[in-house]
């Protein structure tokens, strides 16, 4: 079975070679030494060697081997040679360590490595039956995990879809944004059948269901916001500010949009699709994700400034707090649980999970066990726990909060 997954990895890499090449840019030269050719030939199959030089590194060959074993299966001889080479030439960058804050809250983090290696697992969600689903963006698949047994199965989607985000509907269907083939898709897990709706926007990105039954989505590169009626297939798309990213529905039905191309947060009316914009101070600000508390306050990550913030929609007032690891911490994903803010510092190694209590304005943080992959999105479960992932190391995780 493992050999089959390795073969599937090779297939998916070939299918998306054009995308990978676009991500590479100019390859970084590798230092001389035993293992250089292996790294050049094997580690650059699905990403550039520049990814290695930009990483924070590890001090031991065991840590390096554990990381790339979640990406590709290799014979022991090659794996050991590569691990020794990487440990010798790319030691840990201690300046990237997070500033972890102690506190009174206890959590337990459970992680699972997804079956198909190299798929870049991301954006886990909880279905109505309690199962955990994720999208394997680089392999054009979505997967299902039984958190009680750890059993996983994967569903193949159209090979050019490269699903970015998934969301469940009330019947348990899994909807995805086809980031590479300009579609919104629906997987029926009972039959395995996929239905696609073509969009004008070239790159549907993130999505959220509304109480009115419609699915609202962003298209980052196209700078478009969209609305799909799943029953009729009716689709409406509008132009918006640059690089709309995260999207959430507020308690009053307002559709909130985070912008990664400007220092704004958008409030879209679900019917007219008119957007009101709120400017966050400092034009360098970029917002990737946001969430709503019980009072309708909008919480967001200011990724480029190393802050989290709160917008009061009634007054337009914005307040921000510095993240514990500083201006280069790059907060990314965010969720609100019982009016407490949870987010990650993606610029740190390991990736840090942070809890912020607005009442006391206090922080607490933990290192993600497999924290070399970046949490890009999170999901709050019915039990009030948190679903996370590590895209580079192909992990899906559950944070159980005491």
C-alpha positions in Angstrom: 0.0 0.0 0.0 2.8 2.4 0.8 4.4 1.7 -2.5 1.1 2.5 -4.2 0.9 5.8 -2.4 4.5 6.7 -3.5 3.5 5.9 -7.1 0.4 8.2 -6.7 2.7 10.9 -5.5 4.8 10.7 -8.6 1.6 10.9 -10.8 0.3 13.9 -9.0 3.7 15.6 -9.3 3.6 15.1 -13.0 0.1 16.3 -13.3 0.9 19.6 -11.6 4.5 20.0 -12.9 3.5 23.3 -14.5 2.3 24.7 -11.2 5.3 23.5 -9.3 7.7 25.1 -11.8 5.8 28.3 -11.4 6.4 28.2 -7.7 10.1 27.4 -8.0 11.6 30.6 -9.4 15.4 30.5 -9.5 16.7 27.3 -7.8 19.0 27.8 -4.8 22.5 26.3 -5.2 23.1 23.4 -2.8 26.4 23.1 -0.8 28.8 20.5 -1.9 28.9 17.2 0.0 27.8 13.6 0.0 24.1 13.6 -0.7 23.9 16.8 -2.8 22.8 14.9 -6.0 20.2 13.0 -4.1 18.7 16.1 -2.6 18.8 17.8 -6.0 17.1 14.9 -7.8 14.6 13.8 -5.1 13.8 16.7 -3.0 13.1 19.0 -6.0 10.5 16.6 -7.3 7.6 18.7 -5.8 9.3 21.8 -4.6 12.3 24.0 -5.2 15.6 23.6 -3.4 15.0 27.2 -2.4 12.4 25.8 0.0 15.2 24.0 1.9 17.4 27.1 2.2 14.4 29.2 3.4 13.5 26.7 6.1 14.5 27.1 9.7 16.5 23.8 9.6 17.0 21.1 12.2 20.0 20.2 14.4 19.8 16.4 13.9 19.5 14.0 11.0 16.6 12.3 12.9 14.5 15.4 12.8 15.2 16.0 9.1 14.4 12.4 8.3 11.1 12.5 10.2 10.1 15.6 8.2 10.8 14.4 4.7 9.4 10.9 5.5 6.0 12.7 5.5 6.7 13.9 2.0 8.3 10.9 0.2 9.2 7.3 0.8 12.8 6.4 0.3 15.1 3.4 1.0 17.0 3.6 4.3 20.3 4.1 2.5 19.1 7.2 0.6 17.1 8.5 3.5 20.0 8.4 5.8 22.4 10.0 3.3 19.9 12.9 2.7 19.2 13.3 6.4 22.9 13.6 7.2 23.5 16.0 4.3 20.6 18.3 5.4 21.6 18.2 9.1 25.2 19.1 8.2 24.4 22.0 5.8 21.0 23.3 7.2 21.1 23.3 11.0 18.4 24.9 13.1 18.0 28.7 12.8 17.5 29.4 16.5 16.2 33.0 15.7 13.0 31.3 14.3 12.1 29.7 17.6 8.7 30.9 18.9 8.4 32.8 22.2 6.2 30.3 24.0 4.0 31.7 26.8 3.0 29.5 29.8 -0.5 29.5 31.1 -3.2 27.6 32.9 -5.1 26.1 30.0 -4.3 22.5 29.0 -4.5 21.1 25.5 -3.8 17.8 23.8 -2.6 17.7 20.2 -3.2 14.6 18.1 -1.8 14.4 14.6 -2.2 11.9 11.7 0.0 11.7 8.6 -2.3 11.5 5.6 -2.0 8.4 3.2 -0.8 10.0 0.0 2.5 11.7 0.7 3.3 15.0 -0.8 -0.3 16.1 -1.2 -0.1 19.2 1.0 -3.0 18.4 3.2 -4.8 21.5 4.5 -8.1 23.1 5.6 -9.6 20.3 7.8 -13.3 20.4 8.6 -15.8 18.3 10.7 -18.7 16.7 8.9 -22.1 16.3 10.5 -21.3 12.7 11.4 -18.2 13.7 13.4 -15.7 12.6 10.8 -12.7 14.8 9.9 -12.1 15.8 6.3 -9.2 17.5 4.6 -8.2 18.6 1.1 -5.0 17.3 -0.5 -4.4 20.3 -2.7 -1.4 19.1 -4.8 -2.9 15.6 -5.4 -6.5 16.8 -6.2 -8.2 14.8 -3.5 -10.1 15.0 -0.3 -9.8 12.6 2.6 -11.9 11.4 5.4 -10.6 10.5 8.9 -12.4 8.6 11.7 -10.9 10.3 14.7 -11.9 7.4 17.0 -10.1 4.7 15.0 -7.6 6.7 12.9 -8.8 5.0 9.8 -8.4 7.3 6.7 -9.7 7.0 3.1 -9.2 9.3 0.2 -11.5 10.4 -2.7 -10.0 11.4 -6.0 -11.3 14.6 -7.5 -10.9 15.9 -11.1 -7.1 15.9 -11.6 -6.9 19.6 -12.5 -9.0 20.9 -9.6 -6.4 21.3 -6.9 -9.0 21.9 -4.2 -8.0 24.7 -1.9 -10.7 24.6 0.7 -13.6 22.3 1.7 -16.8 22.9 3.6 -19.6 20.4 4.5 -23.3 20.9 4.0 -26.0 19.6 6.3 -26.4 16.4 4.3 -22.7 15.6 4.7 -21.7 16.4 1.1 -18.2 17.9 0.8 -17.9 21.1 -1.2 -14.5 22.3 -2.5 -13.0 25.2 -4.3 -11.3 24.1 -7.5 -8.4 26.5 -7.3 -6.8 25.4 -10.6 -9.8 24.6 -12.9 -12.1 27.4 -11.9 -14.9 25.3 -10.3 -16.9 24.9 -7.2 -17.3 21.2 -6.7 -19.5 18.9 -4.6 -18.5 15.3 -3.5 -21.2 13.0 -2.4 -19.4 10.6 -0.1 -22.1 8.0 -0.4 -21.6 7.5 -4.1 -18.2 9.1 -4.7 -19.8 11.2 -7.5 -18.6 14.7 -8.1 -20.6 17.6 -9.4 -18.8 20.7 -10.7 -20.1 24.3 -11.2 -17.9 26.4 -13.5 -16.9 29.9 -12.3 -15.7 32.9 -14.3 -13.1 33.6 -11.6 -10.0 31.5 -12.4 -9.0 30.6 -8.8 -11.8 30.0 -6.2 -10.0 30.1 -2.9 -12.0 30.0 0.4 -15.7 29.4 1.0 -18.4 29.4 3.7 -22.0 28.4 3.8 -24.7 31.0 4.8 -27.9 30.3 6.7 -29.7 31.3 3.5 -28.3 28.1 1.9 -25.9 29.8 -0.5 -22.2 29.2 -0.7 -20.1 32.3 -0.7 -16.5 32.2 -1.9 -13.4 34.3 -2.6 -11.1 34.1 -5.6 -7.7 35.6 -4.6 -5.9 36.1 -7.8 -9.0 37.1 -9.8 -10.1 39.6 -7.0 -13.6 38.3 -7.1 -16.3 37.4 -4.6 -18.9 34.8 -5.5 -22.2 33.3 -4.5 -23.5 29.9 -5.6 -27.0 28.6 -5.1 -26.3 24.8 -4.6 -29.9 23.9 -5.5 -30.3 25.8 -8.8 -26.6 26.2 -9.8 -27.2 30.0 -10.1 -23.9 31.8 -9.7 -23.1 35.5 -9.2 -19.6 37.0 -9.1 -18.5 40.5 -8.4 -15.2 42.4 -8.6 -13.6 43.4 -5.3 -10.4 44.7 -3.7 -7.2 42.8 -4.4 -6.6 39.3 -3.1 -9.7 38.4 -1.1 -8.7 35.5 1.1 -10.5 34.2 4.2 -14.3 34.4 4.5 -16.7 34.0 7.4 -20.4 34.6 8.0 -21.3 36.7 11.0 -24.1 36.2 13.5 -26.3 38.8 11.7 -25.7 37.2 8.3 -23.0 39.6 7.1 -20.3 37.9 5.0 -16.9 39.1 6.2 -13.9 39.0 3.9 -10.2 39.2 4.8 -7.9 40.8 2.2 -4.4 39.7 1.5 -3.7 42.4 -1.1 -4.6 45.5 0.8 -5.1 46.8 4.4 -8.9 46.2 4.4 -11.6 44.0 5.8 -14.8 43.7 3.8 -18.4 43.4 5.0 -20.6 42.0 2.2 -24.4 42.0 2.2 -25.6 38.5 1.4 -28.4 39.6 -0.9 -27.1 42.7 -2.8 -23.5 41.6 -2.5 -22.5 45.2 -1.9 -19.3 45.5 0.1 -18.5 48.0 2.8 -14.7 48.3 3.5 -13.0 48.9 6.8 -9.3 50.0 6.7 -6.8 48.6 9.1 -4.1 51.1 10.1 -0.8 50.9 8.2 -0.9 50.2 4.5 1.5 47.3 5.1 -1.3 45.4 6.8 -2.4 42.1 5.2 -5.2 40.1 6.6 -5.4 36.3 5.8 -8.1 35.0 8.1 -10.8 36.3 10.5 -13.5 35.2 12.9 -16.5 36.5 14.8 -17.3 36.4 18.5 -20.7 36.2 20.1 -21.0 40.0 20.2 -20.4 40.3 16.4 -16.9 41.6 16.9 -14.5 40.8 14.0 -11.2 39.3 15.0 -8.4 39.1 12.5 -4.7 38.3 12.0 -2.5 41.1 10.7 0.0 38.7 9.1 2.5 41.2 7.9 2.7 43.2 11.1 2.8 40.3 13.6 -0.4 41.3 15.3 -4.0 40.2 16.0 -6.8 42.7 15.9 -10.4 43.4 16.7 -12.8 45.4 14.6 -16.0 46.8 16.1 -18.4 47.0 13.1 -20.7 49.5 14.8 -18.1 52.1 15.4 -15.3 51.1 13.0 -12.9 51.1 15.9 -9.9 48.8 15.5 -7.6 47.6 18.3 -4.5 45.4 17.8 -2.2 43.4 20.0 1.4 42.3 19.3 1.7 38.5 18.9 4.1 37.0 21.5 6.8 36.1 18.9 7.0 39.5 17.5 6.7 41.3 14.2 8.0 38.3 12.1 5.6 35.8 13.7 3.2 36.0 10.8 -0.1 35.1 12.3 -2.1 33.1 9.7 -5.2 31.0 10.7 -7.7 32.1 13.3 -10.8 30.8 15.1 -13.0 32.1 18.0 -14.0 29.5 20.6 -16.3 30.7 23.5 -15.1 34.3 22.7 -11.4 33.2 23.1 -9.1 33.7 20.1 -7.0 30.9 18.8 -4.5 31.4 16.0 -1.0 30.3 14.9 2.4 32.0 14.4 3.3 30.6 11.0 6.7 32.4 10.8 8.1 30.5 13.7 9.6 27.0 13.8 8.0 25.1 15.2 4.7 26.6 14.1 3.1 27.9 17.4 -0.5 27.7 18.4 -1.5 30.7 20.4 -4.5 31.4 22.7 -5.6 35.0 23.4 -8.0 35.8 26.2 -9.6 39.2 25.3 -10.9 39.7 28.9 -7.5 39.5 30.5 -5.6 40.5 27.3 -3.3 37.6 28.0 -1.6 35.0 25.8 -0.6 31.4 26.1 1.1 29.3 23.4 2.3 25.8 22.5 4.6 24.4 19.9 2.9 22.2 17.2 4.6 18.7 17.5 5.2 18.4 13.7 5.5 22.2 13.4 7.3 22.6 10.1 4.4 22.9 7.8 2.2 26.0 8.6 -1.4 26.0 9.7 -3.3 27.8 6.9 -6.8 27.3 8.2 -8.6 25.9 11.2 -12.1 24.6 12.1 -14.0 24.6 15.3 -15.7 21.3 16.1 -19.1 20.8 17.7 -17.4 19.9 20.9 -15.5 23.2 21.0 -12.1 21.8 19.9 -9.9 22.9 17.1 -8.9 21.1 13.8 -5.5 22.1 12.5 -3.0 20.8 9.9 0.6 21.1 8.7 0.6 21.4 4.9 4.3 20.8 4.2 4.5 17.8 6.4 1.1 16.4 5.4 -0.5 16.3 8.8 -4.1 16.6 10.0 -4.5 17.4 13.7 -7.0 17.7 16.5 -6.5 20.1 19.4 -8.5 18.9 22.4 -9.0 21.8 24.7 -9.4 21.2 28.5 
